[in-house]
Amino acid sequence: MFKTEYTLVLIKPDGIQSHHLGEIITRIERKNYQIAALEMIKASEDQLRRHYSDKVDQSFFPELIHYMQEGPIAGIVVAGTNVVKEIRKMAGATNPGDATVGTIRADFGREWPDGVMRNVVHTSDSVANAQREIQIWFPELNLPK
Ligand SMILES: Nc1ncnc2c1ncn2[C@@H]1O[C@H](COP(=O)(O)OP(=O)(O)OP(=O)(O)O)[C@@H](O)[C@H]1O
């Protein structure tokens, strides 16, 4: 019996500004995953502080908040078997310079001259974190348990 999981993908401002929204959604759909929710969002500082609560002590935290508010982001909830691990694989390494060709970050990532990695997407790293993050960006979404 396969269990449906949910994960959160955020397409960050650089991904939207460089017109990769459609291509990223296409890559997800080509893997046969289901888009369960999709919204363009202007991230608030409160949402970002909750989402990146484990990064508050990092030197790059102020730049990270600034980067995530440079423009709209797209919030996407994706459903499917093993989706957390598979979407994370599709995103590639955190630093686009280290990411494998064919991953989203390698293919669409840019230089990051201002101290924060500009890496196109966020993807949840565990089922538990996905549930926590989906609550932040889609507080009214009721997903099946
Ligand atoms: N050493 C670093 N220098 C600059 N920016 C960083 C660094 N590490 C992480 N970041 C930025 O902070 C974000 C969150 O870092 P994290 O370690 O959670 O990476 P991740 O899980 O691969 O990325 P995300 O949480 O965005 O999916 C990264 O996506 C990147 O934009």
The ligand as an SDF file (V2000), in Angstrom:
LIG
                    3D

 31 33  0  0  0  0  0  0  0  0999 V2000
   26.0110   29.0740    3.8020 N   0  0  0  0  0  0  0  0  0  0  0  0
   25.0420   29.7870    3.2550 C   0  0  0  0  0  0  0  0  0  0  0  0
   25.3250   30.9970    2.7330 N   0  0  0  0  0  0  0  0  0  0  0  0
   24.3400   31.7600    2.1750 C   0  0  0  0  0  0  0  0  0  0  0  0
   23.0510   31.3760    2.0960 N   0  0  0  0  0  0  0  0  0  0  0  0
   22.7110   30.1730    2.5860 C   0  0  0  0  0  0  0  0  0  0  0  0
   23.6900   29.3070    3.1800 C   0  0  0  0  0  0  0  0  0  0  0  0
   23.0720   28.1720    3.5800 N   0  0  0  0  0  0  0  0  0  0  0  0
   21.7920   28.3220    3.2530 C   0  0  0  0  0  0  0  0  0  0  0  0
   21.5420   29.5070    2.6430 N   0  0  0  0  0  0  0  0  0  0  0  0
   20.2400   30.0180    2.1930 C   0  0  0  0  0  0  0  0  0  0  0  0
   19.2620   29.6930    3.1790 O   0  0  0  0  0  0  0  0  0  0  0  0
   18.2870   28.7940    2.6460 C   0  0  0  0  0  0  0  0  0  0  0  0
   17.9110   27.7820    3.7000 C   0  0  0  0  0  0  0  0  0  0  0  0
   19.0070   26.9810    3.9870 O   0  0  0  0  0  0  0  0  0  0  0  0
   18.8780   25.4000    4.2010 P   0  0  0  0  0  0  0  0  0  0  0  0
   20.1120   24.9390    4.8660 O   0  0  0  0  0  0  0  0  0  0  0  0
   17.5580   25.1020    4.8530 O   0  0  0  0  0  0  0  0  0  0  0  0
   18.9490   24.8510    2.7110 O   0  0  0  0  0  0  0  0  0  0  0  0
   17.9310   24.0130    1.8750 P   0  0  0  0  0  0  0  0  0  0  0  0
   17.1090   23.1360    2.7590 O   0  0  0  0  0  0  0  0  0  0  0  0
   18.6620   23.3510    0.7630 O   0  0  0  0  0  0  0  0  0  0  0  0
   17.1160   25.1900    1.2610 O   0  0  0  0  0  0  0  0  0  0  0  0
   15.5990   25.5150    1.4710 P   0  0  0  0  0  0  0  0  0  0  0  0
   15.3130   25.4220    2.9700 O   0  0  0  0  0  0  0  0  0  0  0  0
   15.4450   26.9020    0.9300 O   0  0  0  0  0  0  0  0  0  0  0  0
   14.9280   24.4510    0.6720 O   0  0  0  0  0  0  0  0  0  0  0  0
   18.9710   28.1850    1.4170 C   0  0  0  0  0  0  0  0  0  0  0  0
   18.0560   27.7030    0.4670 O   0  0  0  0  0  0  0  0  0  0  0  0
   19.7770   29.3530    0.8980 C   0  0  0  0  0  0  0  0  0  0  0  0
   18.9480   30.2790    0.1710 O   0  0  0  0  0  0  0  0  0  0  0  0
  1  2  1  0
  2  3  1  0
  2  7  2  0
  3  4  2  0
  4  5  1  0
  5  6  2  0
  6  7  1  0
  6 10  1  0
  7  8  1  0
  8  9  2  0
  9 10  1  0
 10 11  1  0
 11 12  1  0
 11 30  1  0
 12 13  1  0
 13 14  1  0
 13 28  1  0
 14 15  1  0
 15 16  1  0
 16 17  2  0
 16 18  1  0
 16 19  1  0
 19 20  1  0
 20 21  2  0
 20 22  1  0
 20 23  1  0
 23 24  1  0
 24 25  2  0
 24 26  1  0
 24 27  1  0
 28 29  1  0
 28 30  1  0
 30 31  1  0
M  END
$$$$
